[in-house]
Amino acid sequence: MFLARVFTFPRTGVLDPQGSAIKATVSNIGFKDIQDIQTGKYYEVRINACDVAKAKEIMKELCEKVLVNPVVEDYKFEIMEV
Amino acid sequence: MFLARVFTFPRTGVLDPQGSAIKATVSNIGFKDIQDIQTGKYYEVRINACDVAKAKEIMKELCEKVLVNPVVEDYKFEIMEV
């Protein structure tokens, strides 16, 4: 069994209104040390694969077919055996 | 400068409709090896702090005051120097 952690976030050049709104808010309420905030989505996926290469193959396909909108999102994932 | 990676996800016992919907979809389109999918939110926060202890203190306060809804969400964060 493998656990994949998938991170999706707005592509470079695509606005991150949620991140900008949070950044403005935290500055207003006194968090002066926060330099930047980027928001994204996070998935934990448990995969029943024979080896890590197969798990990576499944995850790449899952991200590109289901989890990620390639027009406005970039993604990365980490896989560990559990 | 420190980079914090914040993960928020539905508290145990709180329904994760998005995760359930994705899980049903991936099973229907042929991903038979996916055992479970949990969805959440992800933030990358850059903090200008004097040391990691101070960065952790700021992040804990930021999570509990702004980023996380404690009624329905759990959270964890990782901090690294960049």
Backbone of each chain as ProteinMPNN parsed JSONL, in Angstrom:
{"seq_chain_A": "MFLARVFTFPRTGVLDPQGSAIKATVSNIGFKDIQDIQTGKYYEVRINACDVAKAKEIMKELCEKVLVNPVVEDYKFEIMEV", "coords_chain_A": {"N_chain_A": [[0.846, -1.2, 0.0], [0.481, 2.224, -0.826], [0.915, 5.682, 0.0], [-0.054, 8.638, -1.413], [0.718, 12.062, -1.565], [-0.807, 14.788, -2.822], [-0.342, 17.932, -4.281], [-1.93, 20.758, -5.408], [-1.799, 23.854, -7.149], [-2.34, 27.298, -8.138], [-1.329, 27.94, -11.518], [1.779, 29.512, -12.428], [1.454, 32.896, -12.984], [-1.248, 32.794, -13.097], [-3.925, 34.282, -11.412], [-4.207, 34.315, -7.828], [-6.65, 34.726, -6.092], [-7.683, 34.016, -3.589], [-5.413, 33.591, -2.033], [-4.291, 36.156, -2.11], [-6.279, 37.622, -0.82], [-6.245, 36.51, 1.743], [-3.673, 37.184, 2.469], [-3.813, 39.971, 2.602], [-5.663, 40.227, 4.677], [-4.354, 39.018, 6.905], [-2.275, 40.737, 7.242], [-3.593, 43.041, 7.994], [-4.586, 42.293, 10.492], [-2.43, 42.18, 12.044], [-0.318, 40.348, 11.586], [2.668, 40.842, 10.846], [4.913, 39.538, 9.971], [4.45, 37.828, 7.889], [5.31, 37.018, 4.706], [4.398, 36.011, 2.264], [1.562, 34.245, 0.942], [0.384, 31.296, -0.451], [-2.296, 29.613, -1.895], [-3.82, 26.352, -2.225], [-4.914, 23.084, -3.36], [-5.212, 19.947, -1.655], [-4.57, 16.518, -1.618], [-4.883, 13.304, -0.193], [-4.059, 10.188, -1.184], [-4.673, 6.769, -1.176], [-3.122, 3.979, -2.456], [-3.257, 0.813, -3.931], [-0.732, -0.739, -5.025], [1.719, -2.687, -6.892], [4.396, -1.896, -6.894], [6.535, 1.039, -6.309], [6.963, 2.38, -8.67], [4.774, 1.687, -10.251], [2.785, 2.8, -8.686], [3.403, 5.495, -8.957], [2.896, 5.84, -11.673], [0.121, 5.387, -11.767], [-0.707, 7.528, -10.182], [0.119, 9.773, -11.656], [-1.51, 9.563, -13.883], [-4.004, 9.748, -12.632], [-3.911, 12.348, -11.578], [-3.698, 13.901, -13.924], [-6.026, 13.205, -15.275], [-8.167, 13.521, -13.489], [-7.813, 14.942, -10.947], [-6.535, 17.43, -11.38], [-6.746, 20.623, -12.949], [-5.325, 21.325, -15.825], [-5.215, 23.718, -17.199], [-5.276, 25.892, -15.47], [-3.937, 25.082, -13.226], [-1.005, 23.894, -11.522], [0.789, 20.96, -10.446], [2.147, 18.746, -7.915], [3.408, 15.676, -6.58], [3.991, 13.48, -3.796], [5.203, 10.25, -2.91], [4.812, 7.615, -0.601], [5.601, 4.518, 1.03], [3.263, 2.743, 2.959]], "CA_chain_A": [[0.0, 0.0, 0.0], [1.236, 3.477, -0.923], [0.179, 6.921, 0.276], [0.414, 9.754, -2.231], [0.258, 13.408, -1.155], [-0.89, 15.582, -4.051], [-0.489, 19.375, -4.037], [-2.223, 21.516, -6.624], [-1.83, 25.299, -6.875], [-2.52, 28.057, -9.391], [-0.142, 28.051, -12.374], [2.455, 30.796, -12.403], [0.804, 33.837, -13.905], [-2.694, 32.752, -12.86], [-4.217, 34.976, -10.157], [-4.587, 33.5, -6.662], [-7.415, 35.699, -5.31], [-7.828, 33.588, -2.19], [-4.137, 33.863, -1.379], [-4.136, 37.62, -1.958], [-7.247, 38.091, 0.189], [-5.752, 36.076, 3.057], [-2.464, 37.958, 2.757], [-4.245, 41.314, 3.035], [-6.324, 40.081, 5.985], [-3.406, 38.741, 8.002], [-1.498, 41.956, 7.48], [-4.483, 43.978, 8.721], [-4.852, 41.914, 11.898], [-1.226, 42.236, 12.859], [0.746, 39.392, 11.25], [3.576, 41.619, 9.992], [6.048, 38.727, 9.523], [4.037, 36.956, 6.783], [5.78, 37.633, 3.463], [3.556, 35.6, 1.133], [0.701, 33.078, 1.165], [-0.156, 30.711, -1.673], [-3.301, 28.599, -1.54], [-3.963, 25.277, -3.193], [-5.68, 21.947, -2.867], [-4.353, 18.875, -1.133], [-5.247, 15.213, -1.631], [-4.147, 12.123, 0.254], [-4.61, 9.066, -1.958], [-4.104, 5.448, -0.826], [-3.092, 3.192, -3.692], [-2.844, -0.582, -3.792], [0.081, -1.008, -6.224], [2.759, -3.707, -6.635], [5.646, -1.219, -6.543], [6.414, 2.502, -6.304], [6.892, 2.863, -10.06], [3.371, 1.51, -10.659], [2.014, 3.793, -7.913], [3.66, 6.798, -9.603], [2.199, 5.817, -12.96], [-1.311, 5.557, -11.473], [-0.937, 8.885, -9.657], [0.284, 10.739, -12.758], [-2.723, 9.482, -14.698], [-5.119, 10.256, -11.815], [-3.793, 13.815, -11.499], [-3.954, 14.535, -15.226], [-7.39, 12.926, -15.753], [-9.264, 13.812, -12.548], [-7.61, 15.865, -9.82], [-5.91, 18.717, -11.693], [-7.151, 21.326, -14.172], [-4.021, 21.763, -16.361], [-5.273, 25.072, -17.772], [-5.009, 26.91, -14.443], [-3.265, 24.52, -12.06], [0.174, 23.041, -11.547], [0.68, 19.985, -9.351], [3.28, 17.871, -7.604], [2.982, 14.676, -5.588], [5.014, 12.706, -3.094], [4.641, 8.915, -2.647], [5.542, 6.855, 0.417], [4.984, 3.209, 1.331], [2.675, 2.741, 4.329]], "C_chain_A": [[0.879, 1.247, 0.0], [0.309, 4.647, -0.579], [0.786, 8.013, -0.59], [-0.152, 11.048, -1.66], [0.325, 14.294, -2.391], [-1.141, 17.05, -3.68], [-0.828, 20.041, -5.367], [-2.264, 22.996, -6.254], [-1.911, 26.045, -8.198], [-1.223, 28.125, -10.191], [0.479, 29.434, -12.206], [1.766, 31.707, -13.42], [-0.709, 33.828, -13.757], [-2.949, 33.385, -11.488], [-4.599, 33.992, -9.054], [-5.377, 34.423, -5.727], [-7.539, 35.323, -3.836], [-6.543, 33.896, -1.416], [-3.945, 35.351, -1.125], [-5.067, 38.144, -0.869], [-6.756, 37.728, 1.589], [-4.546, 36.925, 3.453], [-2.833, 39.351, 3.267], [-4.86, 41.247, 4.437], [-5.303, 39.909, 7.101], [-2.547, 39.966, 8.297], [-2.322, 42.946, 8.304], [-4.654, 43.587, 10.182], [-3.545, 41.712, 12.664], [-0.13, 41.23, 12.567], [1.735, 40.073, 10.299], [4.701, 40.762, 9.407], [5.721, 37.84, 8.33], [4.41, 37.64, 5.457], [4.874, 37.267, 2.281], [2.722, 34.383, 1.532], [0.193, 32.592, -0.192], [-1.145, 29.624, -1.265], [-3.357, 27.535, -2.631], [-4.829, 24.186, -2.615], [-4.727, 20.812, -2.518], [-5.17, 17.582, -1.121], [-4.327, 14.181, -1.002], [-4.82, 10.925, -0.405], [-3.91, 7.778, -1.539], [-4.262, 4.551, -2.035], [-2.587, 1.795, -3.375], [-2.056, -0.95, -5.045], [1.2, -1.981, -5.868], [4.098, -3.075, -6.298], [5.491, 0.297, -6.727], [6.318, 3.06, -7.731], [5.445, 2.784, -10.572], [2.502, 2.548, -9.953], [2.182, 5.177, -8.547], [2.896, 6.9, -10.916], [0.692, 6.077, -12.757], [-1.583, 6.994, -11.039], [-0.844, 9.932, -10.759], [-0.995, 10.77, -13.596], [-3.918, 10.078, -13.948], [-5.085, 11.788, -11.76], [-4.219, 14.434, -12.825], [-5.372, 14.293, -15.731], [-8.472, 13.467, -14.828], [-8.959, 14.998, -11.617], [-7.192, 17.282, -10.229], [-6.487, 19.319, -12.972], [-5.889, 21.945, -14.777], [-4.023, 23.177, -16.925], [-4.853, 26.099, -16.716], [-4.238, 26.376, -13.234], [-1.978, 23.784, -12.412], [0.011, 22.036, -10.412], [2.022, 19.32, -9.097], [2.757, 16.822, -6.632], [4.192, 13.953, -5.009], [4.384, 11.341, -2.79], [5.477, 8.238, -1.56], [4.819, 5.536, 0.67], [4.443, 3.246, 2.76], [2.228, 1.345, 4.719]], "O_chain_A": [[1.877, 1.326, 0.717], [-0.895, 4.609, -0.828], [1.984, 8.284, -0.517], [-1.331, 11.131, -1.317], [1.404, 14.519, -2.939], [-2.025, 17.365, -2.883], [-0.089, 19.9, -6.342], [-2.714, 23.352, -5.165], [-1.59, 25.495, -9.252], [-0.149, 28.339, -9.628], [-0.209, 30.402, -11.882], [1.533, 31.322, -14.566], [-1.385, 34.741, -14.231], [-2.268, 33.059, -10.516], [-5.232, 32.968, -9.312], [-4.859, 34.858, -4.699], [-7.505, 36.181, -2.953], [-6.585, 34.396, -0.292], [-3.491, 35.755, -0.054], [-4.683, 39.012, -0.086], [-6.839, 38.54, 2.511], [-4.407, 37.333, 4.606], [-2.249, 39.848, 4.23], [-4.605, 42.111, 5.276], [-5.383, 40.584, 8.128], [-2.145, 40.205, 9.436], [-1.8, 43.606, 9.202], [-4.846, 44.458, 11.031], [-3.53, 41.161, 13.765], [0.903, 41.249, 13.236], [1.646, 39.899, 9.084], [5.374, 41.182, 8.465], [6.607, 37.165, 7.805], [3.887, 38.707, 5.133], [4.613, 38.095, 1.409], [3.143, 33.586, 2.37], [-0.352, 33.366, -0.979], [-0.854, 28.811, -0.388], [-2.998, 27.774, -3.784], [-5.403, 24.327, -1.536], [-3.603, 20.732, -3.016], [-6.315, 17.561, -0.669], [-3.121, 14.186, -1.252], [-6.01, 10.683, -0.204], [-2.681, 7.71, -1.55], [-5.357, 4.376, -2.57], [-1.612, 1.622, -2.643], [-2.635, -1.42, -6.024], [1.59, -2.096, -4.706], [4.864, -3.633, -5.512], [4.473, 0.777, -7.226], [5.672, 4.081, -7.964], [4.962, 3.698, -11.24], [1.588, 3.11, -10.556], [1.22, 5.936, -8.659], [2.317, 7.942, -11.224], [0.08, 6.871, -13.471], [-2.561, 7.606, -11.468], [-1.637, 10.873, -10.792], [-1.495, 11.833, -13.966], [-4.731, 10.804, -14.52], [-6.122, 12.44, -11.883], [-5.008, 15.379, -12.85], [-5.882, 15.08, -16.53], [-9.556, 13.832, -15.282], [-9.749, 15.937, -11.517], [-7.465, 18.236, -9.5], [-6.694, 18.613, -13.959], [-5.425, 22.981, -14.298], [-2.963, 23.775, -17.111], [-4.157, 27.064, -17.03], [-3.922, 27.135, -12.318], [-1.875, 23.141, -13.456], [-0.81, 22.236, -9.517], [2.912, 19.328, -9.947], [1.769, 17.058, -5.936], [5.245, 13.836, -5.634], [3.201, 11.257, -2.458], [6.707, 8.286, -1.598], [3.598, 5.443, 0.544], [5.117, 3.736, 3.665], [1.716, 1.146, 5.82]]}, "seq_chain_B": "MFLARVFTFPRTGVLDPQGSAIKATVSNIGFKDIQDIQTGKYYEVRINACDVAKAKEIMKELCEKVLVNPVVEDYKFEIMEV", "coords_chain_B": {"N_chain_B": [[14.483, 33.414, 6.536], [11.485, 31.482, 6.472], [9.663, 28.647, 5.247], [6.435, 27.567, 5.44], [4.401, 24.688, 5.221], [1.094, 24.15, 5.094], [-1.49, 21.945, 5.941], [-4.85, 21.337, 5.651], [-7.714, 19.474, 6.613], [-10.856, 17.655, 6.556], [-12.242, 17.177, 9.806], [-11.999, 14.132, 11.708], [-14.793, 12.125, 11.374], [-16.269, 14.125, 10.295], [-18.072, 14.623, 7.325], [-16.644, 14.07, 4.058], [-17.525, 15.141, 1.373], [-16.505, 15.848, -1.148], [-14.232, 14.27, -1.389], [-15.426, 11.706, -1.333], [-16.981, 11.832, -3.63], [-15.039, 12.069, -5.628], [-13.75, 9.673, -5.248], [-15.703, 7.807, -5.98], [-15.992, 8.502, -8.662], [-13.426, 7.992, -9.789], [-13.309, 5.28, -9.493], [-15.315, 4.462, -11.196], [-14.244, 5.173, -13.669], [-12.246, 3.435, -14.019], [-9.992, 3.314, -12.322], [-8.992, 1.045, -10.424], [-7.24, 0.563, -8.403], [-7.227, 2.478, -6.46], [-7.62, 3.083, -3.149], [-8.511, 4.904, -1.224], [-9.466, 8.359, -0.98], [-8.672, 11.464, 0.27], [-9.636, 14.805, 0.689], [-8.36, 18.163, 0.913], [-7.208, 21.398, 2.074], [-4.452, 23.452, 1.099], [-1.676, 25.353, 2.04], [1.004, 27.506, 1.287], [3.204, 29.253, 3.162], [5.235, 32.049, 3.563], [7.49, 33.128, 5.93], [8.959, 35.69, 7.8], [10.969, 35.197, 10.187], [12.854, 35.21, 13.303], [13.816, 32.803, 14.346], [13.21, 29.174, 14.217], [11.466, 28.409, 16.18], [10.021, 30.727, 16.729], [8.834, 31.038, 14.245], [7.16, 28.811, 14.212], [5.44, 29.472, 16.283], [4.155, 31.738, 15.219], [2.904, 30.537, 13.032], [1.149, 28.705, 14.243], [-0.619, 30.418, 15.501], [-1.581, 31.791, 13.257], [-2.859, 29.723, 11.848], [-4.885, 28.991, 13.674], [-6.296, 31.355, 13.97], [-6.911, 32.28, 11.388], [-6.578, 30.542, 9.042], [-7.779, 28.034, 9.484], [-10.826, 26.285, 10.125], [-11.809, 25.392, 13.124], [-14.011, 23.937, 13.888], [-14.795, 22.147, 11.932], [-12.474, 21.311, 10.721], [-9.245, 19.744, 10.79], [-5.723, 20.319, 11.243], [-2.298, 20.378, 10.072], [1.143, 21.354, 10.095], [4.255, 21.891, 8.368], [7.567, 23.077, 8.782], [10.234, 24.695, 7.119], [13.567, 25.955, 6.686], [14.339, 28.442, 4.312]], "CA_chain_B": [[13.135, 33.171, 5.971], [10.986, 30.111, 6.644], [8.511, 28.256, 4.439], [5.548, 26.631, 6.149], [3.397, 24.008, 4.392], [-0.057, 23.901, 5.972], [-2.468, 21.011, 5.381], [-6.087, 21.267, 6.44], [-8.615, 18.446, 6.075], [-12.04, 17.507, 7.412], [-12.026, 16.457, 11.069], [-12.506, 12.773, 11.735], [-16.235, 12.129, 11.691], [-16.951, 15.119, 9.442], [-18.155, 14.095, 5.958], [-15.772, 14.669, 3.039], [-18.297, 14.844, 0.148], [-15.664, 15.97, -2.343], [-13.411, 13.06, -1.443], [-16.29, 10.567, -1.678], [-17.394, 11.988, -5.04], [-13.872, 11.754, -6.464], [-13.476, 8.231, -5.114], [-16.692, 7.092, -6.814], [-15.684, 8.81, -10.072], [-12.215, 7.299, -10.264], [-13.612, 3.852, -9.585], [-16.141, 4.285, -12.406], [-13.498, 5.334, -14.933], [-11.248, 2.393, -14.208], [-8.879, 3.302, -11.36], [-9.415, 0.051, -9.435], [-6.239, 0.419, -7.335], [-7.339, 3.586, -5.504], [-8.342, 2.589, -1.963], [-9.186, 6.002, -0.526], [-9.024, 9.71, -1.333], [-9.105, 12.493, 1.215], [-9.34, 16.119, 0.115], [-8.114, 19.195, 1.921], [-6.641, 22.632, 1.536], [-2.983, 23.493, 1.242], [-1.161, 26.726, 1.991], [2.444, 27.716, 1.465], [3.331, 30.562, 3.813], [6.636, 32.471, 3.781], [7.501, 33.893, 7.179], [10.222, 36.336, 8.144], [11.071, 35.064, 11.644], [14.258, 35.135, 13.738], [14.206, 31.39, 14.462], [12.133, 28.252, 13.851], [10.469, 28.408, 17.273], [9.171, 31.908, 16.494], [8.049, 30.747, 13.028], [6.113, 27.858, 14.627], [4.479, 30.239, 17.108], [3.367, 32.572, 14.285], [2.063, 29.647, 12.198], [0.071, 28.145, 15.081], [-1.607, 31.491, 15.685], [-2.19, 32.063, 11.943], [-3.786, 28.61, 11.544], [-6.054, 28.993, 14.563], [-7.079, 32.6, 13.827], [-7.311, 32.664, 10.015], [-6.606, 29.547, 7.965], [-8.478, 26.772, 9.779], [-12.091, 26.337, 10.868], [-11.616, 24.287, 14.077], [-15.246, 23.149, 14.1], [-14.893, 21.053, 10.941], [-11.182, 21.007, 10.11], [-7.996, 19.526, 11.506], [-4.614, 20.847, 10.431], [-0.911, 20.123, 10.488], [2.04, 22.131, 9.24], [5.683, 21.567, 8.368], [8.312, 24.327, 8.57], [11.62, 24.509, 6.715], [14.259, 27.229, 6.422], [14.641, 28.591, 2.87]], "C_chain_B": [[12.748, 31.707, 6.12], [9.797, 29.889, 5.699], [7.703, 27.243, 5.243], [4.588, 26.024, 5.134], [2.268, 23.581, 5.323], [-1.054, 22.999, 5.242], [-3.715, 21.059, 6.257], [-6.975, 20.205, 5.805], [-9.775, 18.253, 7.046], [-11.72, 16.724, 8.681], [-12.57, 15.026, 10.938], [-13.977, 12.829, 12.136], [-17.005, 13.158, 10.881], [-16.932, 14.585, 8.013], [-17.196, 14.821, 5.016], [-16.43, 14.386, 1.686], [-17.451, 14.898, -1.123], [-14.81, 14.716, -2.504], [-14.227, 11.851, -1.871], [-16.68, 10.631, -3.149], [-16.239, 11.619, -5.972], [-13.608, 10.249, -6.438], [-14.435, 7.423, -5.996], [-16.365, 7.278, -8.306], [-14.488, 7.994, -10.555], [-12.459, 5.804, -10.38], [-14.404, 3.566, -10.869], [-15.314, 4.378, -13.687], [-12.276, 4.415, -14.989], [-10.069, 2.373, -13.261], [-9.233, 2.338, -10.23], [-8.448, -0.032, -8.244], [-6.337, 1.511, -6.268], [-8.197, 3.12, -4.318], [-9.117, 3.713, -1.272], [-8.627, 7.342, -1.002], [-9.571, 10.677, -0.287], [-8.72, 13.855, 0.63], [-9.116, 17.119, 1.247], [-7.6, 20.447, 1.243], [-5.166, 22.686, 1.886], [-2.544, 24.948, 1.119], [0.357, 26.676, 2.072], [2.605, 29.144, 1.987], [4.817, 30.875, 4.018], [6.643, 33.442, 4.958], [8.898, 34.449, 7.419], [10.355, 36.285, 9.663], [12.533, 34.88, 12.034], [14.722, 33.698, 13.926], [12.98, 30.498, 14.25], [11.055, 28.222, 14.94], [9.482, 29.559, 17.078], [8.275, 31.658, 15.272], [6.896, 29.8, 13.373], [5.018, 28.577, 15.408], [3.55, 31.062, 16.191], [2.399, 31.679, 13.498], [0.895, 29.073, 12.984], [-1.04, 29.178, 15.237], [-2.342, 31.775, 14.367], [-3.214, 30.977, 11.589], [-5.061, 28.755, 12.375], [-6.909, 30.243, 14.413], [-7.647, 32.792, 12.418], [-7.548, 31.451, 9.099], [-7.545, 28.363, 8.218], [-9.788, 27.027, 10.521], [-12.084, 25.146, 11.832], [-12.854, 23.424, 14.29], [-15.264, 21.949, 13.155], [-13.55, 20.644, 10.344], [-10.113, 20.694, 11.149], [-6.885, 20.111, 10.65], [-3.284, 20.318, 10.938], [-0.039, 21.014, 9.621], [3.481, 21.667, 9.423], [6.416, 22.886, 8.101], [9.74, 23.994, 8.144], [12.25, 25.875, 6.442], [14.575, 27.311, 4.927], [15.537, 29.812, 2.627]], "O_chain_B": [[13.568, 30.81, 5.924], [9.037, 30.809, 5.398], [8.215, 26.206, 5.666], [4.028, 26.729, 4.294], [2.461, 22.761, 6.22], [-1.414, 23.247, 4.091], [-3.638, 20.845, 7.466], [-6.984, 20.057, 4.583], [-9.69, 18.637, 8.213], [-11.008, 15.721, 8.633], [-13.482, 14.762, 10.155], [-14.351, 13.49, 13.104], [-18.23, 13.091, 10.781], [-15.887, 14.141, 7.536], [-16.963, 16.023, 5.151], [-15.979, 13.519, 0.938], [-17.644, 14.11, -2.049], [-14.68, 14.171, -3.6], [-13.768, 11.052, -2.688], [-16.706, 9.609, -3.836], [-16.437, 10.94, -6.979], [-13.29, 9.638, -7.458], [-14.027, 6.478, -6.671], [-16.451, 6.339, -9.097], [-14.543, 7.376, -11.619], [-11.895, 5.138, -11.248], [-14.184, 2.554, -11.535], [-15.642, 3.733, -14.683], [-11.402, 4.56, -15.844], [-9.213, 1.496, -13.377], [-9.724, 2.768, -9.186], [-8.775, -0.615, -7.211], [-5.608, 1.471, -5.277], [-9.374, 2.802, -4.49], [-10.233, 3.507, -0.795], [-7.459, 7.441, -1.378], [-10.769, 10.703, -0.003], [-7.606, 14.03, 0.136], [-9.603, 16.952, 2.365], [-7.561, 20.548, 0.017], [-4.702, 22.053, 2.835], [-2.976, 25.673, 0.224], [0.922, 25.893, 2.836], [2.196, 30.109, 1.341], [5.559, 30.067, 4.577], [5.911, 34.432, 4.982], [9.895, 33.745, 7.256], [9.915, 37.201, 10.357], [13.354, 34.453, 11.221], [15.892, 33.394, 13.695], [11.859, 30.989, 14.12], [9.875, 28.032, 14.648], [8.273, 29.392, 17.24], [7.1, 32.027, 15.272], [5.781, 29.973, 12.879], [3.828, 28.323, 15.217], [2.332, 31.077, 16.369], [1.229, 32.02, 13.321], [-0.216, 28.963, 12.466], [-2.226, 28.868, 15.124], [-3.557, 31.973, 14.352], [-4.3, 31.276, 11.092], [-6.17, 28.656, 11.851], [-8.108, 30.212, 14.69], [-8.715, 33.381, 12.249], [-8.594, 31.35, 8.458], [-8.05, 27.759, 7.271], [-9.857, 27.865, 11.421], [-12.325, 24.014, 11.413], [-12.76, 22.312, 14.811], [-15.698, 20.861, 13.535], [-13.497, 19.717, 9.536], [-10.074, 21.284, 12.229], [-7.083, 20.37, 9.463], [-3.164, 19.871, 12.079], [-0.442, 21.39, 8.52], [3.867, 21.135, 10.464], [5.961, 23.709, 7.307], [10.383, 23.122, 8.73], [11.576, 26.818, 6.029], [15.035, 26.33, 4.343], [15.896, 30.098, 1.485]]}, "name": "protein", "num_of_chains": 2, "seq": "MFLARVFTFPRTGVLDPQGSAIKATVSNIGFKDIQDIQTGKYYEVRINACDVAKAKEIMKELCEKVLVNPVVEDYKFEIMEVMFLARVFTFPRTGVLDPQGSAIKATVSNIGFKDIQDIQTGKYYEVRINACDVAKAKEIMKELCEKVLVNPVVEDYKFEIMEV"}
